[in-house]
Amino acid sequence: MQVENLSHISTGETTYWPSDERKVPDLIYFGIVKRLPVYSLRAESSFDLSSDHSPVIITIHSKIIIQTNPPTLSTKQTNKLGDI
């Protein structure tokens, strides 16, 4: 994927619900994209169907989805231990 400059997208949630109780639910649905900014993509599970598979809906936005950065305790201007 790195050589071809590909990206992956998934919900990170289980998408396969086996009817056999000895089997473990697993993630089997994902998408691979090329030359699309990952910030313009959104993946979400659809639980509307009565099946042992939960389909994944991938939405491509024409505008970048702005994601806020989590708060941090330091900034770029904070001195690092080696800079003192």
C-alpha positions in Angstrom: 0.0 0.0 0.0 2.8 2.4 0.7 4.5 1.8 -2.6 1.3 2.5 -4.5 0.4 5.4 -2.2 -2.9 3.8 -1.1 -4.9 4.5 2.0 -7.4 2.4 3.9 -10.7 3.3 5.5 -12.8 1.4 7.9 -15.1 1.8 10.9 -12.8 -0.1 13.2 -15.9 -1.9 14.4 -16.9 -5.6 14.0 -18.7 -6.2 10.7 -19.1 -10.0 10.8 -21.3 -11.6 13.5 -21.1 -15.4 13.2 -24.0 -17.5 14.2 -21.7 -20.1 15.6 -21.0 -19.1 19.2 -17.5 -20.6 19.1 -16.4 -18.1 16.4 -15.3 -14.6 17.3 -16.8 -11.5 15.5 -14.4 -10.0 13.1 -13.8 -6.9 10.9 -14.0 -7.9 7.3 -15.2 -4.8 5.5 -12.9 -1.9 4.6 -12.1 0.3 1.7 -8.8 1.1 -0.1 -8.5 4.5 -1.8 -5.9 6.3 -3.9 -5.5 10.0 -4.5 -8.4 10.9 -2.1 -7.7 12.8 1.0 -8.6 10.7 4.0 -10.1 13.7 5.7 -12.8 13.8 3.1 -13.9 10.2 3.8 -16.1 8.9 6.5 -17.0 5.2 7.2 -19.9 4.1 9.3 -21.6 0.8 10.0 -25.2 0.1 9.0 -27.1 -2.1 11.4 -30.4 -1.9 9.4 -30.2 -5.3 7.8 -30.9 -8.6 9.6 -27.8 -10.5 8.6 -24.6 -11.8 10.1 -22.8 -9.0 8.3 -23.0 -5.3 9.0 -22.3 -3.4 5.8 -20.1 -0.3 5.9 -21.1 2.9 4.2 -18.3 5.1 3.0 -19.2 8.7 2.3 -16.9 11.0 0.2 -17.3 14.7 1.0 -16.4 17.4 -1.6 -15.1 19.5 1.3 -12.6 18.5 3.9 -14.1 17.4 7.2 -12.4 19.6 9.8 -11.3 17.6 12.7 -10.3 19.3 15.9 -7.1 18.3 17.6 -7.3 16.9 21.1 -6.0 19.3 23.8 -2.3 19.0 24.7 -0.2 20.0 27.6 2.5 21.6 25.4 2.8 23.7 22.2 5.4 23.9 19.5 7.0 26.8 21.3 7.5 24.7 24.5 11.2 24.0 25.3 12.1 20.4 25.0 14.4 18.8 27.6 17.3 18.8 25.1 16.8 22.4 24.1 17.4 23.8 27.6 
